[in-house]
Amino acid sequence: MAGEQDRLRERIFALAEAGSPKLALEQATARPDVFARRDLLLLEHLVVAQQIRWARQQASASNDQDRLVPADSALAAAEALQGRIPADDEYNGVRRAVQADRLTALSVRGRMKEATALYEQLSLANEPLPGSAYAAAGDAYAYLDKPDLASRAYELALQAVIEPIKETTEPYALSRPNVQESLFFAYLDQGHYEAARELVSMMARTTPAQTELSEDLDKTNPEYGRVKKLQAQYLLYTNHVNEGVQALDALRKDAPFDPSLLTARADGSLVLERPYASQSLYRQAQVDHPGDIESLVGLGKTALQLHQYDQAKAVAAAFDGKFPDNNSVKNFQREYRVYERPQLIIDAIGERGNAVLADHAWGVDTRLYSSPMADYWRVFAHQYTARGDTGDGQSVSRIRNGLGGDFRRDGWEAAAELHQSTGGQGKTGGTGTVAFQPNDYWRFGAGVDSDDNALPLKAYRAGVTGRAAMASARYSQDDARYFNVMYGASRYSDTNFHQMWQGTAYQRLLNQPRHQVAIWLDVGTTSNTLDSTAYFNPRRDYTAQLRTMYQWTPWRYAEKSFSQRVYVTAGGYRQDGFGDSMLWEARLEQFWQLGRKASLTYGIGIGSRRFDASRETTKLIYVNLNVPL
């Protein structure tokens, strides 16, 4: 009899492990003489675990509104089962297995904070978990922008001995390549580029071009395509953008309608600062695959960049509450929420040593933008304060306060401001700017100001004010090269007519994950019509200089990063009546990316150039803060 009962138990549990736990539970329930309460709870756990696996597959396969209903049911079943488990020690194994089920269900459902809290609680026992539970914890940490914890959980998932994650051809099922891909991006989000490269290289070595799990020996292995895509994306996300784009284009020749390749290629265009081309590719992916989430996210991102806020709002509404488990959707929604918030921008600079212009000078320029109104409009407050010594024991200050409106739509940017300056020369004035980017290559701008802030402080001390106008054009080949020309003209109240012509060429020479080197070549000339003024006012001068920048980024964590930059400038200066001279400058700068549209930059510098007959050495300090409120 005992032998027969043992064989029955083996058969029932084998049936459950083979994919029929519900049938096994029914048969076991009919034999209370063989199966104890612990056995039945263990079989019920296998039923719930199967529900959760199916719920995960349903959530991945569907974009319908009811895609998470199976996850809700599975989570409720796990919680109900956990509540029925006795507190006795003999049930600890079953209890831990059910808690692991609940962890997975919470992650599938998008309740990521609860999932990570449960994972940390389970980790205190220092006992292994099933591979799927580790993977679920990794997904939750990745969603919460904790890539270090996510990568550790993914590593444990790949090393799991309890219910190890295997390769499978079952659609949308959790597989080792799924987890490896997630681990790859977790490494990149921490700046662990070498680990990401090693991982994708290992995947390439162990992934055959033809599937070994199919009866058709000539069938292409879909995981091989995944690996090739990851190799291309590694190039994209480690600043080898052109090589990554070329690799993706080659892959698309073999699979032109694969939405993941198309969206990855569109991502590459976005990195190259070509939002129009990127938007076109995302739209193509949406036409071919209307339910593709990644391309819809891409359309939302490019709509924000191109000031197509009605389209971005439509994408945000389409996602509202439907994809709490999707990391890409979360990132877009966060970006959209930042767009909806007020924005504060502060620029401050202090200089010492340039007595010709104004010694011990400082200035603070502050703009506060409101939240959007009617999608495209914002109002803003603008405050400018500057102060400096004039060298005669006196000082001069410049204060201007303004209110204005900002409009951005379909590549257009326009702003108008009404302002009032203070002091003896205080006046009411206005400023207007307009810019247009018709495509990925050209950008044009123009502006006027009836009470210019850019005059030397000694000019304001002498009672001089100015009106200014400018126009500019920029051609950008990609994110690594651009050319810019600008013309400006100012009419001062003392009748002086000041003109400026300037051209800039930019080229990035080195672009690695942690290191960048770039140069700017600037040439320009200015002219003035009035001699013998109280402020520096050369009849004609010419400047040619080469600026170089080295950037080192030692730290990156999700959307945050820290960079140090060194700028060195050298060039020549010619002033009519005073001949040629050399100019130079060196700056040390630190840059913090604090999040979406949030950054802090500060630096110090020293420079030298000649003004009239005297050479001045200037020391400077500056800071820029740009944060959503």
Rosetta blueprint (number, residue, H / E / L):
1 M L
2 A H
3 G H
4 E H
5 Q H
6 D H
7 R H
8 L H
9 R H
10 E H
11 R H
12 I H
13 F H
14 A H
15 L H
16 A H
17 E H
18 A L
19 G L
20 S L
21 P H
22 K H
23 L H
24 A H
25 L H
26 E H
27 Q H
28 A H
29 T H
30 A L
31 R L
32 P L
33 D L
34 V L
35 F L
36 A L
37 R H
38 R H
39 D H
40 L H
41 L H
42 L H
43 L H
44 E H
45 H H
46 L H
47 V H
48 V H
49 A H
50 Q H
51 Q H
52 I H
53 R H
54 W H
55 A H
56 R H
57 Q H
58 Q H
59 A H
60 S H
61 A H
62 S L
63 N L
64 D L
65 Q L
66 D L
67 R L
68 L L
69 V H
70 P H
71 A H
72 D H
73 S H
74 A H
75 L H
76 A H
77 A H
78 A H
79 E H
80 A H
81 L H
82 Q H
83 G H
84 R H
85 I L
86 P L
87 A L
88 D L
89 D H
90 E H
91 Y H
92 N H
93 G H
94 V H
95 R H
96 R H
97 A H
98 V H
99 Q H
100 A H
101 D H
102 R H
103 L H
104 T H
105 A H
106 L H
107 S H
108 V H
109 R H
110 G L
111 R L
112 M H
113 K H
114 E H
115 A H
116 T H
117 A H
118 L H
119 Y H
120 E H
121 Q H
122 L H
123 S H
124 L L
125 A L
126 N L
127 E L
128 P L
129 L L
130 P E
131 G H
132 S H
133 A H
134 Y H
135 A H
136 A H
137 A H
138 G H
139 D H
140 A H
141 Y H
142 A H
143 Y H
144 L L
145 D L
146 K L
147 P H
148 D H
149 L H
150 A H
151 S H
152 R H
153 A H
154 Y H
155 E H
156 L H
157 A H
158 L H
159 Q H
160 A L
161 V L
162 I E
163 E L
164 P L
165 I L
166 K L
167 E L
168 T L
169 T L
170 E L
171 P L
172 Y L
173 A L
174 L L
175 S L
176 R H
177 P H
178 N H
179 V H
180 Q H
181 E H
182 S H
183 L H
184 F H
185 F H
186 A H
187 Y H
188 L H
189 D H
190 Q L
191 G L
192 H L
193 Y H
194 E H
195 A H
196 A H
197 R H
198 E H
199 L H
200 V H
201 S H
202 M H
203 M H
204 A H
205 R H
206 T H
207 T L
208 P L
209 A L
210 Q E
211 T L
212 E L
213 L L
214 S L
215 E L
216 D L
217 L L
218 D L
219 K L
220 T E
221 N L
222 P H
223 E H
224 Y H
225 G H
226 R H
227 V H
228 K H
229 K H
230 L H
231 Q H
232 A H
233 Q H
234 Y H
235 L H
236 L H
237 Y H
238 T L
239 N L
240 H L
241 V H
242 N H
243 E H
244 G H
245 V H
246 Q H
247 A H
248 L H
249 D H
250 A H
251 L H
252 R H
253 K H
254 D H
255 A L
256 P L
257 F L
258 D L
259 P H
260 S H
261 L H
262 L H
263 T H
264 A H
265 R H
266 A H
267 D H
268 G H
269 S H
270 L H
271 V H
272 L L
273 E L
274 R L
275 P H
276 Y H
277 A H
278 S H
279 Q H
280 S H
281 L H
282 Y H
283 R H
284 Q H
285 A H
286 Q H
287 V H
288 D H
289 H L
290 P L
291 G L
292 D L
293 I H
294 E H
295 S H
296 L H
297 V H
298 G H
299 L H
300 G H
301 K H
302 T H
303 A H
304 L H
305 Q H
306 L L
307 H L
308 Q L
309 Y H
310 D H
311 Q H
312 A H
313 K H
314 A H
315 V H
316 A H
317 A H
318 A H
319 F H
320 D L
321 G L
322 K L
323 F L
324 P L
325 D L
326 N L
327 N H
328 S H
329 V H
330 K H
331 N H
332 F H
333 Q H
334 R H
335 E H
336 Y H
337 R H
338 V H
339 Y H
340 E L
341 R L
342 P L
343 Q E
344 L E
345 I E
346 I E
347 D E
348 A E
349 I E
350 G E
351 E E
352 R E
353 G L
354 N L
355 A L
356 V L
357 L L
358 A L
359 D E
360 H E
361 A E
362 W E
363 G E
364 V E
365 D E
366 T E
367 R E
368 L E
369 Y E
370 S L
371 S L
372 P L
373 M E
374 A L
375 D L
376 Y L
377 W E
378 R E
379 V E
380 F E
381 A E
382 H E
383 Q E
384 Y E
385 T E
386 A E
387 R E
388 G E
389 D E
390 T L
391 G L
392 D L
393 G L
394 Q L
395 S E
396 V E
397 S E
398 R E
399 I E
400 R E
401 N E
402 G E
403 L E
404 G E
405 G E
406 D E
407 F E
408 R E
409 R E
410 D L
411 G L
412 W E
413 E E
414 A E
415 A E
416 A E
417 E E
418 L E
419 H E
420 Q E
421 S E
422 T L
423 G L
424 G L
425 Q L
426 G L
427 K L
428 T E
429 G E
430 G E
431 T E
432 G E
433 T E
434 V E
435 A E
436 F E
437 Q L
438 P L
439 N L
440 D L
441 Y L
442 W E
443 R E
444 F E
445 G E
446 A E
447 G E
448 V E
449 D E
450 S L
451 D L
452 D L
453 N L
454 A L
455 L L
456 P L
457 L H
458 K H
459 A H
460 Y H
461 R H
462 A L
463 G L
464 V L
465 T L
466 G E
467 R E
468 A E
469 A E
470 M E
471 A E
472 S E
473 A E
474 R E
475 Y E
476 S E
477 Q E
478 D E
479 D L
480 A L
481 R E
482 Y E
483 F E
484 N E
485 V E
486 M E
487 Y E
488 G E
489 A E
490 S E
491 R E
492 Y E
493 S L
494 D L
495 T L
496 N L
497 F E
498 H E
499 Q E
500 M E
501 W E
502 Q E
503 G E
504 T E
505 A E
506 Y E
507 Q E
508 R E
509 L E
510 L E
511 N E
512 Q L
513 P L
514 R L
515 H E
516 Q E
517 V E
518 A E
519 I E
520 W E
521 L E
522 D E
523 V E
524 G E
525 T E
526 T E
527 S E
528 N L
529 T L
530 L L
531 D L
532 S L
533 T L
534 A L
535 Y L
536 F L
537 N L
538 P L
539 R L
540 R E
541 D E
542 Y E
543 T E
544 A E
545 Q E
546 L E
547 R E
548 T E
549 M E
550 Y E
551 Q E
552 W E
553 T E
554 P E
555 W E
556 R E
557 Y E
558 A L
559 E L
560 K E
561 S E
562 F E
563 S E
564 Q E
565 R E
566 V E
567 Y E
568 V E
569 T E
570 A E
571 G E
572 G E
573 Y E
574 R E
575 Q E
576 D L
577 G L
578 F L
579 G E
580 D E
581 S E
582 M E
583 L E
584 W E
585 E E
586 A E
587 R E
588 L E
589 E E
590 Q E
591 F E
592 W E
593 Q E
594 L E
595 G E
596 R L
597 K L
598 A E
599 S E
600 L E
601 T E
602 Y E
603 G E
604 I E
605 G E
606 I E
607 G E
608 S E
609 R E
610 R E
611 F E
612 D L
613 A L
614 S E
615 R E
616 E E
617 T E
618 T E
619 K E
620 L E
621 I E
622 Y E
623 V E
624 N E
625 L E
626 N E
627 V E
628 P E
629 L L
